[in-house]
Amino acid sequence: MAASLRLALPNFRHIEWVERTASTNGDLLARARHNEQSMARPWLLGAHLQESGRGRAGRTWQNRSGANLMFSCAFDVFLPPRQLPTLSPLAGVAACEALRELIGPAHRNRLVMKWPNDVYWQFSKLAGILVEITRAGTARLAADHHVVVVGIGINLEDARALSQSLNRQIADWSEIAARDVQAAATSTASMVAAIARSWSTSFSQAVRDGFDSLPERYACTDVLAGQHINVLEGGRIMHAGIACGVNTFGQLLVRNAEGETAISIGEISVRLQP
């Protein structure tokens, strides 16, 4: 896997794929914080099994070797702190766009994104993304220099078992491959390379040009658009209304009789309707 990725991702300065680790995000964060010398990025670290894999809001990531594709990437970004949260929905959009290119045109639009960065196949979760940010340690190059670590877990198999254990609809790549010839011919190395390349390009463009294009890109993948949603914090409904995309800060826009609210944090509860 690592050898294939080095050929596909020549601009990545360090690529490693291990049998098992606690958390690929955790490993890259630790490496960035203790990197006393300037080790050039991007980095990529994947694992067949993560023993303490993490999702958003401190959730554990259920995985089994061979049934899940799990890896993380570390990038240098030069952005003011107020813009850093926007990288989370941007990472979701970039991953969704990359995976869509691996599916035939007839089924491509069935792959969508749920704010802030979950990737769905129709109405079932296919992949989760965790974005974490740290300072660049003693190798910091400027006041706005940060290291962003993005991890993704993609279900390759076991969707039925996961749906039962988690009590919610889960999708896997084998389900997509059964419907789509192009998806069936896609290797796991191709999936990793496509997503890593899309993240790298998207983050570089954001640093250079800002986030003005994010609302339009997000709209092309948005599964929540026009849906009535509840925004939960601590199990309580804090906001309710119609989802209306995101702004240039990546905040979810929710409209109701009182007007439009920009949501930065919260869990989205929705009964998705076709």
C-alpha positions as CSV (number, residue, x, y, z in Angstrom):
1,M,0.0,0.0,0.0
2,A,2.7,2.5,1.0
3,A,4.7,1.8,-2.2
4,S,1.6,2.4,-4.4
5,L,0.8,5.6,-2.5
6,R,4.4,7.0,-2.9
7,L,4.0,6.7,-6.6
8,A,0.6,8.2,-6.7
9,L,1.4,11.1,-4.3
10,P,4.9,12.4,-5.2
11,N,4.4,15.7,-3.3
12,F,3.8,13.8,0.0
13,R,7.0,13.8,2.0
14,H,6.3,10.9,4.3
15,I,3.9,8.0,3.7
16,E,3.6,5.0,6.0
17,W,1.0,2.2,6.3
18,V,1.2,0.1,9.5
19,E,-0.6,-3.1,10.6
20,R,-2.1,-1.5,13.7
21,T,-1.8,1.6,15.9
22,A,-3.9,3.4,18.5
23,S,-4.9,6.3,16.3
24,T,-3.5,7.6,13.1
25,N,-4.7,11.1,13.9
26,G,-3.1,10.9,17.4
27,D,0.2,9.6,15.9
28,L,0.5,12.5,13.4
29,L,-0.5,15.1,16.0
30,A,2.3,13.8,18.4
31,R,4.8,13.8,15.5
32,A,3.9,17.4,14.6
33,R,4.1,18.7,18.2
34,H,7.5,17.1,18.8
35,N,9.0,17.7,15.4
36,E,12.0,19.8,16.5
37,Q,13.4,20.0,13.0
38,S,11.5,21.1,10.0
39,M,10.2,17.9,8.5
40,A,8.4,18.8,5.3
41,R,4.8,17.9,5.0
42,P,2.3,16.6,3.8
43,W,2.4,13.4,5.7
44,L,0.2,10.3,5.4
45,L,-0.3,7.5,7.9
46,G,-2.7,4.6,7.4
47,A,-3.4,1.5,9.5
48,H,-5.2,-1.8,8.9
49,L,-6.5,-1.5,12.5
50,Q,-6.9,1.4,14.9
51,E,-7.2,0.2,18.5
52,S,-8.3,3.6,19.8
53,G,-9.7,5.2,16.7
54,R,-11.6,8.4,17.3
55,G,-14.5,10.2,15.7
56,R,-16.0,13.6,16.2
57,A,-17.2,14.6,19.8
58,G,-14.9,12.0,21.3
59,R,-16.7,9.0,19.9
60,T,-14.9,5.8,19.3
61,W,-14.5,4.5,15.7
62,Q,-15.6,0.9,15.3
63,N,-13.3,-0.9,12.9
64,R,-12.1,-4.4,11.8
65,S,-9.0,-5.1,9.8
66,G,-10.0,-5.4,6.2
67,A,-13.5,-4.0,6.7
68,N,-12.5,-0.4,7.1
69,L,-10.1,2.0,5.3
70,M,-8.5,4.3,7.8
71,F,-5.8,6.9,7.3
72,S,-4.8,10.4,8.3
73,C,-2.9,13.2,6.6
74,A,-1.0,16.2,8.1
75,F,-0.7,19.5,6.2
76,D,0.9,22.9,6.9
77,V,-1.7,25.7,6.8
78,F,-1.2,29.4,7.2
79,L,-4.5,30.8,8.3
80,P,-5.7,33.0,11.2
81,P,-7.4,31.1,14.1
82,R,-10.9,32.3,13.2
83,Q,-10.7,30.6,9.8
84,L,-9.4,27.2,11.0
85,P,-12.8,25.7,11.8
86,T,-13.8,26.1,8.2
87,L,-11.3,23.4,7.3
88,S,-13.6,20.8,8.8
89,P,-16.5,21.2,6.3
90,L,-13.9,21.8,3.5
91,A,-12.3,18.4,4.3
92,G,-15.7,16.8,4.0
93,V,-16.5,18.4,0.7
94,A,-13.1,17.5,-0.7
95,A,-13.4,13.9,0.3
96,C,-16.9,13.6,-1.1
97,E,-15.8,15.2,-4.4
98,A,-12.8,12.8,-4.6
99,L,-14.9,9.7,-4.0
100,R,-17.5,10.8,-6.5
101,E,-14.9,10.7,-9.2
102,L,-14.4,7.0,-8.5
103,I,-18.1,6.3,-9.2
104,G,-19.8,6.2,-12.6
105,P,-21.8,9.3,-13.6
106,A,-25.1,7.5,-13.2
107,H,-24.6,7.0,-9.5
108,R,-22.3,9.8,-8.6
109,N,-24.9,12.1,-7.1
110,R,-25.9,9.5,-4.6
111,L,-22.7,10.2,-2.7
112,V,-23.4,13.2,-0.5
113,M,-22.3,15.1,2.6
114,K,-24.0,15.8,5.9
115,W,-22.7,18.8,7.8
116,P,-20.1,19.2,9.1
117,N,-18.2,16.4,7.2
118,D,-19.9,13.0,7.2
119,V,-20.0,11.3,3.8
120,Y,-23.2,9.5,3.0
121,W,-24.3,7.0,0.3
122,Q,-27.9,8.1,-0.2
123,F,-29.2,8.2,3.3
124,S,-26.7,6.0,5.1
125,K,-23.3,7.0,6.5
126,L,-20.3,5.7,4.5
127,A,-17.4,7.6,6.1
128,G,-16.6,9.9,9.0
129,I,-13.9,12.6,9.1
130,L,-12.1,14.0,12.1
131,V,-10.1,17.3,11.7
132,E,-7.7,18.3,14.5
133,I,-5.3,21.3,14.5
134,T,-2.1,22.0,16.5
135,R,0.7,24.4,16.5
136,A,3.8,23.5,14.4
137,G,6.0,23.0,17.4
138,T,9.5,24.5,17.3
139,A,9.4,24.2,13.5
140,R,6.7,27.0,13.4
141,L,7.4,29.2,10.4
142,A,5.0,32.1,11.1
143,A,2.4,33.4,13.6
144,D,-0.4,31.9,11.6
145,H,1.4,28.5,10.9
146,H,-0.6,25.5,12.0
147,V,-0.6,21.8,11.3
148,V,-4.0,20.4,10.4
149,V,-4.4,16.6,10.8
150,V,-7.4,15.1,8.9
151,G,-8.4,11.5,9.5
152,I,-11.1,9.5,7.6
153,G,-12.6,6.1,8.2
154,I,-14.5,4.5,5.3
155,N,-16.6,1.4,5.6
156,L,-15.6,-1.1,3.0
157,E,-17.7,-4.0,4.4
158,D,-19.9,-4.9,7.4
159,A,-22.6,-2.2,6.9
160,R,-25.4,-4.6,7.9
161,A,-23.7,-5.5,11.1
162,L,-22.8,-1.9,11.9
163,S,-26.3,-0.8,11.2
164,Q,-27.6,-3.2,13.8
165,S,-25.0,-2.5,16.5
166,L,-25.2,1.3,16.1
167,N,-29.0,1.4,15.5
168,R,-28.7,3.6,12.5
169,Q,-28.2,3.2,8.8
170,I,-24.7,2.5,7.7
171,A,-23.4,2.1,4.1
172,D,-20.2,0.5,2.8
173,W,-18.2,0.6,-0.4
174,S,-19.2,-3.0,-1.3
175,E,-22.8,-1.8,-1.6
176,I,-21.7,0.9,-4.1
177,A,-19.5,-1.5,-6.0
178,A,-22.4,-3.9,-6.4
179,R,-24.3,-1.2,-8.3
180,D,-21.4,0.6,-10.1
181,V,-18.8,-1.0,-12.4
182,Q,-16.3,1.9,-12.0
183,A,-16.6,1.7,-8.2
184,A,-16.1,-2.1,-8.3
185,A,-12.8,-1.6,-10.2
186,T,-11.4,1.0,-7.7
187,S,-8.6,-0.2,-5.5
188,T,-8.2,1.0,-1.9
189,A,-4.9,2.7,-2.8
190,S,-6.8,4.7,-5.5
191,M,-9.3,5.8,-2.9
192,V,-6.6,6.9,-0.5
193,A,-4.7,8.8,-3.2
194,A,-7.8,10.5,-4.5
195,I,-8.9,11.8,-1.1
196,A,-5.3,12.8,0.0
197,R,-4.8,14.7,-3.2
198,S,-8.1,16.4,-2.9
199,W,-7.4,17.5,0.7
200,S,-4.0,18.8,-0.3
201,T,-5.3,20.8,-3.3
202,S,-8.3,22.2,-1.4
203,F,-6.2,23.3,1.6
204,S,-3.6,25.0,-0.6
205,Q,-6.4,26.8,-2.5
206,A,-8.0,28.0,0.8
207,V,-4.7,29.3,2.0
208,R,-4.1,31.1,-1.3
209,D,-7.6,32.3,-2.2
210,G,-9.8,32.0,0.9
211,F,-13.1,30.2,1.3
212,D,-15.3,32.1,-1.1
213,S,-15.9,29.0,-3.2
214,L,-16.9,26.8,-0.3
215,P,-20.7,27.5,-0.3
216,E,-21.0,26.6,-4.0
217,R,-18.9,23.4,-3.7
218,Y,-20.8,22.4,-0.6
219,A,-24.2,22.9,-2.3
220,C,-23.2,20.3,-4.9
221,T,-22.9,17.6,-2.3
222,D,-25.4,18.8,0.4
223,V,-27.8,16.1,1.6
224,L,-29.4,18.5,4.2
225,A,-30.5,21.2,1.7
226,G,-34.2,21.9,2.2
227,Q,-34.6,19.4,5.0
228,H,-36.1,20.3,8.3
229,I,-33.4,19.7,10.9
230,N,-32.9,20.0,14.7
231,V,-29.5,21.1,16.0
232,L,-28.8,19.4,19.3
233,E,-26.3,20.2,22.1
234,G,-26.1,17.9,25.0
235,G,-29.2,16.1,23.8
236,R,-31.3,19.3,23.8
237,I,-32.8,21.0,20.7
238,M,-31.1,24.4,20.5
239,H,-32.2,25.3,16.9
240,A,-34.8,24.0,14.5
241,G,-35.5,25.0,10.9
242,I,-34.7,24.4,7.3
243,A,-31.1,23.8,6.3
244,C,-29.9,26.3,3.7
245,G,-26.3,25.4,3.0
246,V,-23.2,27.0,4.5
247,N,-21.5,30.4,4.5
248,T,-17.9,31.1,3.8
249,F,-17.0,30.2,7.4
250,G,-18.4,26.7,6.8
251,Q,-21.2,27.4,9.3
252,L,-24.5,25.6,8.6
253,L,-27.3,28.1,7.8
254,V,-30.7,27.3,9.4
255,R,-33.8,29.3,8.5
256,N,-37.0,29.5,10.5
257,A,-39.7,32.1,11.2
258,E,-37.3,34.1,13.3
259,G,-34.8,34.4,10.5
260,E,-31.5,32.7,9.6
261,T,-29.0,31.4,12.1
262,A,-25.4,30.3,11.4
263,I,-24.5,27.1,13.3
264,S,-20.9,26.5,14.3
265,I,-21.3,23.4,16.6
266,G,-24.0,20.9,17.4
267,E,-25.3,17.5,16.3
268,I,-27.8,17.5,13.4
269,S,-30.9,15.4,13.8
270,V,-32.9,14.9,10.7
271,R,-35.2,12.3,9.1
272,L,-33.8,12.5,5.5
273,Q,-36.4,12.7,2.8
274,P,-35.8,12.0,-0.9
